[in-house]
């Protein structure tokens, strides 16, 4: 399992300069919500995500919009 956010390139240091997408677990940590809660937000279309195989990916911009109270696109 990947422990760093997915970026356009591998980060040179521990904190990536620009995060493109987060895994479900990373989004849960950032939102301080449980996995079922975040999956519920995705399934109710309140948070946009894509499923790649068995992995949910949430774009950083989608997560920011959600945190700022904007509607998912």
Backbone as CSV, one residue per row, in Angstrom:
resi,resn,N_x,N_y,N_z,CA_x,CA_y,CA_z,C_x,C_y,C_z
1,UNK,0.849,-1.179,0.000,0.000,0.000,0.000,0.890,1.236,0.000
2,UNK,0.482,2.230,-0.749,1.247,3.465,-0.881,0.968,4.371,0.313
3,UNK,2.020,4.887,0.928,1.864,5.735,2.107,1.951,7.214,1.798
4,UNK,2.337,7.577,0.563,2.436,8.983,0.197,1.343,9.310,-0.799
5,UNK,0.874,10.559,-0.836,-0.133,10.949,-1.817,0.386,10.741,-3.234
6,UNK,-0.515,10.470,-4.150,-0.153,10.284,-5.541,0.087,11.651,-6.163
7,UNK,1.234,11.830,-6.775,1.597,13.107,-7.369,1.958,12.905,-8.824
8,UNK,2.142,13.993,-9.521,2.544,13.920,-10.920,3.903,13.277,-11.095
9,UNK,4.752,13.371,-10.091,6.058,12.718,-10.075,6.354,12.333,-8.643
10,UNK,7.317,11.474,-8.473,7.682,11.077,-7.114,8.243,12.284,-6.375
11,UNK,7.835,12.498,-5.129,8.332,13.643,-4.380,9.809,13.491,-4.045
12,UNK,10.517,14.626,-4.038,11.927,14.628,-3.671,12.101,14.592,-2.158
13,UNK,11.069,15.001,-1.433,11.148,14.993,0.023,9.884,14.359,0.584
14,UNK,9.737,14.344,1.879,8.607,13.672,2.525,7.281,14.374,2.270
15,UNK,7.303,15.669,1.997,6.074,16.429,1.761,6.035,16.820,0.283
16,UNK,5.139,16.212,-0.512,5.088,16.537,-1.934,4.665,17.985,-2.160
17,UNK,5.209,18.580,-3.192,4.917,19.976,-3.497,3.484,20.150,-4.005
18,UNK,3.025,19.225,-4.845,1.681,19.336,-5.407,1.007,17.969,-5.416
19,UNK,-0.016,17.812,-4.617,-0.739,16.550,-4.528,-1.858,16.547,-5.554
20,UNK,-1.937,15.488,-6.339,-2.984,15.362,-7.345,-4.170,14.586,-6.783
21,UNK,-3.891,13.470,-6.122,-4.966,12.633,-5.597,-4.526,11.956,-4.310
22,UNK,-5.538,11.590,-3.520,-5.291,10.883,-2.269,-6.049,9.567,-2.293
23,UNK,-5.514,8.594,-1.597,-6.228,7.335,-1.438,-7.357,7.550,-0.424
24,UNK,-8.217,6.570,-0.317,-9.313,6.657,0.641,-8.783,6.831,2.063
25,UNK,-7.755,6.071,2.421,-7.201,6.188,3.775,-6.613,7.569,4.030
26,UNK,-5.943,8.125,3.042,-5.373,9.471,3.196,-6.472,10.515,3.345
27,UNK,-7.545,10.371,2.565,-8.678,11.296,2.671,-9.333,11.170,4.049
28,UNK,-9.453,9.937,4.546,-10.027,9.727,5.877,-9.202,10.445,6.940
29,UNK,-7.884,10.331,6.840,-7.012,11.002,7.806,-7.165,12.515,7.717
30,UNK,-7.204,13.033,6.499,-7.306,14.492,6.335,-8.644,15.020,6.843
31,UNK,-9.727,14.266,6.581,-11.059,14.692,7.013,-11.365,14.292,8.449
32,UNK,-10.539,13.425,9.028,-10.769,12.880,10.363,-12.125,12.186,10.447
33,UNK,-12.394,11.373,9.402,-13.622,10.586,9.335,-13.260,9.119,9.123
34,UNK,-14.202,8.232,9.447,-13.988,6.799,9.241,-14.122,6.442,7.759
35,UNK,-13.584,5.284,7.393,-13.715,4.801,6.011,-15.182,4.718,5.586
36,UNK,-16.068,4.109,6.406,-17.474,4.049,5.986,-18.102,5.429,5.773
37,UNK,-17.706,6.400,6.575,-18.239,7.755,6.416,-17.804,8.366,5.093
38,UNK,-16.530,8.216,4.745,-16.032,8.787,3.495,-16.613,8.050,2.298
39,UNK,-16.727,6.729,2.380,-17.356,5.972,1.297,-18.809,6.424,1.133
40,UNK,-19.489,6.680,2.232,-20.859,7.183,2.171,-20.937,8.525,1.455
41,UNK,-19.969,9.411,1.718,-19.922,10.706,1.030,-19.710,10.499,-0.478
42,UNK,-18.868,9.541,-0.828,-18.616,9.251,-2.241,-19.875,8.689,-2.888
43,UNK,-20.498,7.712,-2.247,-21.688,7.069,-2.807,-22.878,8.013,-2.899
44,UNK,-22.932,9.023,-2.027,-24.029,9.997,-2.073,-23.696,11.179,-2.990
45,UNK,-22.562,11.096,-3.685,-22.100,12.130,-4.630,-21.757,13.456,-3.959
46,UNK,-21.516,13.443,-2.662,-21.092,14.668,-1.982,-19.592,14.880,-2.108
47,UNK,-18.856,13.793,-2.429,-17.412,13.844,-2.620,-17.099,13.037,-3.869
48,UNK,-16.454,13.677,-4.842,-16.142,13.003,-6.101,-14.895,12.136,-5.947
49,UNK,-14.978,10.907,-6.438,-13.840,9.988,-6.410,-13.977,9.013,-7.568
50,UNK,-12.875,8.387,-7.915,-12.897,7.331,-8.934,-12.311,6.076,-8.307
51,UNK,-12.794,4.939,-8.776,-12.289,3.676,-8.280,-11.412,3.059,-9.355
52,UNK,-10.175,2.787,-9.004,-9.215,2.164,-9.905,-8.905,0.799,-9.307
53,UNK,-9.451,-0.236,-9.922,-9.330,-1.568,-9.328,-10.072,-1.594,-8.014
54,UNK,-9.361,-1.867,-6.939,-9.973,-1.894,-5.608,-9.675,-0.629,-4.806
55,UNK,-9.030,0.343,-5.439,-8.586,1.552,-4.742,-9.424,2.766,-5.126
56,UNK,-9.933,3.464,-4.124,-10.608,4.734,-4.354,-9.557,5.827,-4.407
57,UNK,-9.662,6.730,-5.402,-8.796,7.898,-5.494,-9.663,9.148,-5.461
58,UNK,-9.323,10.060,-4.584,-10.054,11.314,-4.433,-9.094,12.431,-4.833
59,UNK,-9.494,13.234,-5.814,-8.605,14.314,-6.244,-8.468,15.332,-5.113
60,UNK,-7.298,15.926,-5.036,-7.049,16.933,-4.009,-8.010,18.105,-4.163
61,UNK,-8.297,18.488,-5.411,-9.207,19.616,-5.630,-10.627,19.262,-5.191
62,UNK,-11.049,18.023,-5.410,-12.373,17.595,-4.968,-12.465,17.613,-3.446
63,UNK,-11.404,17.168,-2.786,-11.394,17.173,-1.332,-11.421,18.607,-0.797
64,UNK,-10.667,19.492,-1.432,-10.675,20.894,-1.020,-12.045,21.520,-1.203
65,UNK,-12.704,21.228,-2.334,-14.061,21.753,-2.562,-15.015,21.261,-1.493
66,UNK,-14.907,19.981,-1.135,-15.777,19.413,-0.106,-15.544,20.109,1.235
67,UNK,-14.275,20.276,1.607,-13.938,20.917,2.877,-14.467,22.360,2.910
68,UNK,-14.447,23.022,1.755,-14.923,24.414,1.673,-16.434,24.513,1.489
69,UNK,-17.130,23.369,1.501,-18.583,23.364,1.426,-19.155,23.499,0.031
70,UNK,-18.324,23.319,-0.995,-18.814,23.396,-2.365,-19.382,22.061,-2.809
71,UNK,-20.271,22.097,-3.776,-20.909,20.897,-4.312,-19.940,20.155,-5.205
72,UNK,-19.929,18.815,-5.123,-19.057,17.996,-5.972,-19.471,18.144,-7.422
73,UNK,-18.451,18.171,-8.316,-18.717,18.281,-9.748,-18.588,16.943,-10.417
